């Protein structure tokens, strides 16, 4: 079943975060993921948006999403994100 990694972030260092984004892209692809949403304007239909930036990644399944997140390649660049943005990252299985 398809799985989605969803990040809701507040970027605190745009320049540093851009370096992280550039480094993360090939790692996401190497683990079978693809970007569905990468930032963009948020309009709340109900309630308040959690964070100003939303990223949605699609993976073939939850195991692939977790392999990406726990991979040595991602763990090597994760400190870049942690030092340039705050927020939450979740994985959710999808399918209808």
SULDAQUI-V621208 format. One record per residue. N is the residue number from 1. RES is the residue in three letters. PHI is phi in whole degrees, 0 to 359 (999 if undefined). Layout:
# SULDAQUI-V621208
n={N,N}
res={RES,RES}
phi={PHI,PHI}
This chain:
# SULDAQUI-V621208
n={1,2,3,4,5,6,7,8,9,10,11,12,13,14,15,16,17,18,19,20,21,22,23,24,25,26,27,28,29,30,31,32,33,34,35,36,37,38,39,40,41,42,43,44,45,46,47,48,49,50,51,52,53,54,55,56,57,58,59,60,61,62,63,64,65,66,67,68,69,70,71,72,73,74,75,76,77,78,79,80,81,82,83,84,85,86,87,88,89,90,91,92,93,94,95,96}
res={UNK,UNK,UNK,UNK,UNK,UNK,UNK,UNK,UNK,UNK,UNK,UNK,UNK,UNK,UNK,UNK,UNK,UNK,UNK,UNK,UNK,UNK,UNK,UNK,UNK,UNK,UNK,UNK,UNK,UNK,UNK,UNK,UNK,UNK,UNK,UNK,UNK,UNK,UNK,UNK,UNK,UNK,UNK,UNK,UNK,UNK,UNK,UNK,UNK,UNK,UNK,UNK,UNK,UNK,UNK,UNK,UNK,UNK,UNK,UNK,UNK,UNK,UNK,UNK,UNK,UNK,UNK,UNK,UNK,UNK,UNK,UNK,UNK,UNK,UNK,UNK,UNK,UNK,UNK,UNK,UNK,UNK,UNK,UNK,UNK,UNK,UNK,UNK,UNK,UNK,UNK,UNK,UNK,UNK,UNK,UNK}
phi={999,305,231,235,263,240,245,242,233,246,280,256,219,304,294,295,293,297,298,298,303,297,287,286,307,294,290,304,295,298,258,83,264,214,279,259,223,220,84,99,281,254,236,282,269,213,67,254,299,291,213,284,233,236,236,234,248,248,234,302,199,297,298,295,298,289,298,302,297,266,292,301,295,286,300,290,257,306,303,297,290,297,268,239,203,240,155,234,225,231,239,222,280,239,136,242}
